[in-house]
Amino acid sequence: MRISAAFLWLVLAVPVVVRGEAALPREPLTAVGSVSSSSLVRVNSTNQAFDFFRPWTKKAPFLRRGLGVVLQGGQILVTAELVANRTYVELEKAGSGEKSPAEIVVVDYDCNLALLRPTDLTFLKEAKPVSLDSGASVGDKASILQLESNGLIADTPGVITTITVAGYPLDHLALLTYRISAPLQNREGSFTIPAIRDGRLLGLLMRYDSRTQTADVIAAPVISHFLDDAKLATYPGFPRAGLVFAATRDPQFRRYIGLKEDGVYITEIRPGSAAEKSGLRKGDVILAVGGKPVDPDGNYEEPGIGKIPFSHITNTLAHVGDTVNFSILREGKRETIPVTLTSVRDEQSISDAYEFDRQPRYLILGGVVFRELSRAYLQEWGGNWMKDAPQRLVYLDAFQNELPPDRGKIVFLSQVFPTPNTLGYENLEHLVVTKVNGVPIKSLDDLAKAAKSTKDGFLKIEFDEDPSFIYLDASDNEKSRTQLMQDYGIPALENLEPITK
Amino acid sequence: MCRRFAGLACVLLLLSLPAEAARVAESLVRIQATSQDPNYRAPWSAGEVAGGVGAGFIIAGNRIMTNAHVVSNARFLAVSKEGDPKPYPARVFHIAHDCDLALLTVDNPNFFTNTAALHFGGIPAIESTVSVYGYPIGGDRLSVTRGIVSRIDFQTYTHSGVDSHLAVQIDAAINPGNSGGPVLQEGKVVGVAFQGYSGDVAQNVGYMIPTPVIQRFLKDVEDGHYDRYMDLTIAYHPLHNPAMRRALGLTDGDSGVFVGSVYGGGVSEGRLRPGDVLLAIDGLPIASDGTVTMDGAPVEMAEVVERKFKGEKVDFKVLRDGKEIIVTIPLTHAWPFSLQAQAYNEKPRFVVFGGLVFQPVDANFMAEHNPDDLRLHFYFDNFISRNIYREREEIVVLSNVLADPVNAYASEFRYEIVDKINGKKIQRIDDVAAAFKTPADYYVIDMVGKGRPLVLERKAVEEARDRITARYQVTSHENLQK
């Protein structure tokens, strides 16, 4: 099964390779960087993430350095990863080392892009802006630019070997990616590295595998989409249909569903997605998207690129609010379903794929810490989090789309501070809360509210696993607040700030 | 030979226990086991043959006691005595995988001439000295090591991996080959050496099965049948929290434990409820940490049940909704959902259809396949704790795809859990076999969480059958018997 939109973080290795489409009618363009260091600016971002195990504190700050590209209008393009959880961002001129603080214009972690501008508007007066080149094809040459410590450009030539739709590292969204084969050397400032052709920007590197010497590059059409949206009064975010499909190559399956045409079989509709609102259903066979016929693997022919997954149409070529027609086969009949695309940002997820630039929500009652499940919390277990983090929570995160649509957030008891009130509860952790005093809990706000109305002075907290419940004494909870904050150095016993994307 | 052995032992035991060593030499048995472990990857094949050496000792009634893990999956057993060059064929008389004990018998009566049965003692005191006899790392001659009793508590018995019973920790070296050997104190058996840690985990930590567990096993098999341990099939928790105690209507004393879960299909279902407070078991007051006082020492409340047999009962004094009531639980049968226990002397069950191999998931399967599938791991790990067993008695998966044109597109379904076949819910592997025997043009296999079914055409499967049988040497297309 190929996954178009949801949960691509699981299957980064899946996307279709379009190597076969390299037979191009024209000569590959010669790779001449012809971008001077005046088009590039060093970006130094001091970042400080919240500690997801102690959400009332931040971890130690650290510096990330990248190479921003100066665009028309004096704005600077970098990857969002460079400035995630930023506390202070500064620009540094390549040659002179002159610095200026910068502010964020737009950051979008879904497409891993951010736009900056210097607070001193004259800072980039002499810079030469770079424009975008969206016409890359497989086999084209590219220059990957880095800066030497003396400010000179280090130009590594490479070749685009693959163009496909692949998962972006910070989120579950799959977008157009150039894969460039190039022997990059390590230079400081690796958190944004531009790929250039003929003085124009092909894309920004988002990951590099030094073993295979391949770089995955955020492709120019994605950047172009981002820049268009960044001009709007409110940045809308990237759209997607919100469905998962399976290939229909299996002849026995084709005969069983009576399918004689090309197309793909919808296996899942994401709750609350554009696909759901449009009336697309599990079991529909998608024959064409936006008028482009879809093959049994879910690919279509994009001029100049070749065969790529149709999600490029819905996720990048179209914008939020656009309507894309899906031609489908349902119960043997052809139908056209217009899908009005909504933003990934507006989708309600049970467990958020990332949490940057905001304090995690939590609530501490008498020494018992409650949280809402998010993938960022699970990722705190490190690179092997899918195996090391509590499996119950990993499972709920991975299969959240199978939960009832009205499930709400998953509130769980994350840890217990030993206090006289929590005597005997010290070993409780990672228990999903179902009810408090009989009231169903679908968010920390529900919990905070339920905790205010006690029953005989007790709070009965019910879990969906062993032990089925515990009691807390509400008045003891109140009385112990100051002591708890003092003893464990907790500045606040709750953060219930609503999440805004 | 016998004298030489005794002399050697005397040196080791510093003349203090010559009588003990001589007696052990008449009782100790070296067990050579030839076993065949089933192959859960190719479940139709007979499995690989391997050999191993363990120890055992003769007890009353011409029986040999050893560990279950010494003789599990055995196809042929040969036992030999100290000072007798002849190996004798032996067979398993009773085996208890949940407490890692087995009784063997030797049909040739000559074997038992000039032997002496060992007798059992009690639980040795902490810090008292014990001697361990056996054949560590496989040698032919008896070896003895000595140490003190370090600790007595509940331990997981690794043979099944899920059962916990009383175990005695000793600091005498216990190595492979010691398994099944007697641990003696003052001429009496106080335990059976059975497990230890490898040196890089913990040093000088070995475990023996103490006599209460051994005596229980011997008593259980008196009727000619081993009925296993009885289990209350509840989860209970200490009641230390003051708010919890008050809310449940308890005083600030230190009695009672709290029932967190009651598992379905067990003896407590319908008798105990989550939230019940257990105050006493068979008249013994239960402390808030879950212990009762037996024979003057605090022991886990579970020990009361540990000592009981099928057909007996337990009485609980229960505080429920503020009222004290007596709840009697008849111990009628063992918990049926033991898929997390390592199983032995079982044949893998499976169904092959169109080159698709279906198998029920258990600990053996998981150990062999170790699939990287998040959902399967979750279902397996939480089969009991998350009540998955209430929905399906067994987790049946598509465990392998024997590649063939008929299943060319099935590989993406590997390790998925079978939910339904042609609309019929799959509760156990037998249901898979039955579904494929029901005539239909298409076999539509729905997997848990998969948005599309795996479809096989009857005609294509029939055409492929002989081809797959020959190509993969699938000697049998199903086995539904353990």
HADDOCK unambig.tbl for C-alpha pairs under 7 A between the chains (distance, minus, plus):
assign (segid A and resid 1 and name CA) (segid B and resid 412 and name CA) 6.97 0.50 0.50
assign (segid A and resid 250 and name CA) (segid B and resid 409 and name CA) 5.69 0.50 0.50
assign (segid A and resid 252 and name CA) (segid B and resid 455 and name CA) 6.24 0.50 0.50
assign (segid A and resid 252 and name CA) (segid B and resid 456 and name CA) 6.20 0.50 0.50
assign (segid A and resid 252 and name CA) (segid B and resid 457 and name CA) 6.37 0.50 0.50
assign (segid A and resid 253 and name CA) (segid B and resid 455 and name CA) 5.46 0.50 0.50
assign (segid A and resid 267 and name CA) (segid B and resid 451 and name CA) 3.94 0.50 0.50
assign (segid A and resid 267 and name CA) (segid B and resid 452 and name CA) 5.69 0.50 0.50
assign (segid A and resid 268 and name CA) (segid B and resid 451 and name CA) 5.86 0.50 0.50
assign (segid A and resid 422 and name CA) (segid B and resid 241 and name CA) 6.48 0.50 0.50
assign (segid A and resid 423 and name CA) (segid B and resid 240 and name CA) 6.22 0.50 0.50
assign (segid A and resid 423 and name CA) (segid B and resid 241 and name CA) 4.94 0.50 0.50
assign (segid A and resid 424 and name CA) (segid B and resid 239 and name CA) 6.86 0.50 0.50
assign (segid A and resid 424 and name CA) (segid B and resid 240 and name CA) 4.87 0.50 0.50
assign (segid A and resid 424 and name CA) (segid B and resid 241 and name CA) 5.08 0.50 0.50
assign (segid A and resid 465 and name CA) (segid B and resid 386 and name CA) 6.63 0.50 0.50
assign (segid A and resid 466 and name CA) (segid B and resid 260 and name CA) 5.32 0.50 0.50
assign (segid A and resid 466 and name CA) (segid B and resid 261 and name CA) 5.74 0.50 0.50
assign (segid A and resid 467 and name CA) (segid B and resid 260 and name CA) 4.17 0.50 0.50
assign (segid A and resid 467 and name CA) (segid B and resid 261 and name CA) 6.50 0.50 0.50
assign (segid A and resid 468 and name CA) (segid B and resid 260 and name CA) 5.30 0.50 0.50
assign (segid A and resid 468 and name CA) (segid B and resid 261 and name CA) 6.63 0.50 0.50
assign (segid A and resid 468 and name CA) (segid B and resid 274 and name CA) 6.67 0.50 0.50
assign (segid A and resid 470 and name CA) (segid B and resid 244 and name CA) 6.50 0.50 0.50
assign (segid A and resid 471 and name CA) (segid B and resid 243 and name CA) 6.02 0.50 0.50
assign (segid A and resid 471 and name CA) (segid B and resid 244 and name CA) 4.90 0.50 0.50
assign (segid A and resid 471 and name CA) (segid B and resid 247 and name CA) 6.83 0.50 0.50
assign (segid A and resid 472 and name CA) (segid B and resid 243 and name CA) 5.57 0.50 0.50
assign (segid A and resid 472 and name CA) (segid B and resid 244 and name CA) 6.75 0.50 0.50
assign (segid A and resid 473 and name CA) (segid B and resid 243 and name CA) 5.36 0.50 0.50
